[in-house]
Amino acid sequence: MTSDEKYILEGIVLEEQTRVINHLSGALDSLAHRDHATARATAFVSASINGATYALREWVGPQEAAAMLRKLADAIDVQAAKQ
């Protein structure tokens, strides 16, 4: 894999990671009013996802990590559409 390909894959992983974080942040916002508890929970979830994404990239590689994150975000989209 060339450095350009690796850079592109890392970008895809980051996009999918951001998508998952945004979905979960939206879910937290819908559960509670904007207060300090929600902000702390959002920060905790974001930090957890960032760490998990890094580990996932290292474990399965950037392509598989992006695919797994995309599946997770798509599943969240489906659940949100049902509600």
C-alpha positions in Angstrom: 0.0 0.0 0.0 1.4 3.4 -1.0 1.5 6.3 1.4 -1.2 8.1 -0.7 -3.5 5.1 -0.4 -2.8 4.8 3.4 -3.6 8.6 3.7 -6.9 8.2 1.8 -7.9 5.2 4.0 -7.1 7.0 7.2 -9.3 9.8 6.0 -12.2 7.4 5.4 -11.7 5.9 8.8 -11.8 9.4 10.4 -15.0 10.2 8.4 -16.7 7.1 9.6 -15.5 7.7 13.2 -16.9 11.2 13.1 -20.2 9.9 11.7 -20.6 7.4 14.6 -19.6 10.1 17.1 -22.2 12.5 15.6 -24.9 9.9 15.8 -24.2 9.1 19.4 -24.0 12.7 20.4 -27.4 13.3 18.7 -28.8 10.4 20.7 -27.4 11.9 24.0 -28.8 15.3 23.1 -32.3 13.8 22.5 -32.2 12.1 25.9 -31.4 15.1 28.0 -31.3 18.8 27.9 -28.0 20.5 27.2 -26.4 20.6 30.7 -23.1 19.6 32.2 -24.0 16.0 32.5 -24.8 15.7 28.8 -21.6 17.5 27.9 -19.5 15.1 30.1 -21.3 12.1 28.7 -20.7 13.3 25.1 -17.0 13.9 25.9 -16.7 10.4 27.4 -18.4 8.7 24.4 -16.3 10.7 22.0 -13.1 9.8 23.8 -14.1 6.1 24.0 -14.9 6.0 20.3 -11.6 7.7 19.4 -9.7 5.2 21.4 -11.7 2.2 20.0 -11.2 3.4 16.5 -7.5 3.8 16.9 -7.3 0.2 18.3 -9.6 -1.1 15.5 -7.3 0.5 12.8 -4.3 -1.1 14.4 -6.0 -4.5 14.8 -7.7 -5.0 11.5 -6.2 -2.3 9.3 -7.7 0.9 8.0 -9.9 -0.7 5.3 -11.6 -3.1 7.6 -11.9 -0.5 10.3 -13.7 1.9 7.9 -16.0 -0.9 6.8 -16.9 -1.8 10.4 -17.5 1.8 11.3 -19.6 2.3 8.3 -21.8 -0.7 9.2 -22.2 0.6 12.7 -23.2 4.1 11.5 -25.6 2.6 8.9 -27.2 0.4 11.7 -27.7 3.6 13.8 -29.2 5.3 10.7 -31.7 2.4 10.3 -32.7 2.5 14.0 -33.1 6.3 13.9 -35.3 6.0 10.9 -37.6 3.5 12.7 -38.2 5.9 15.5 
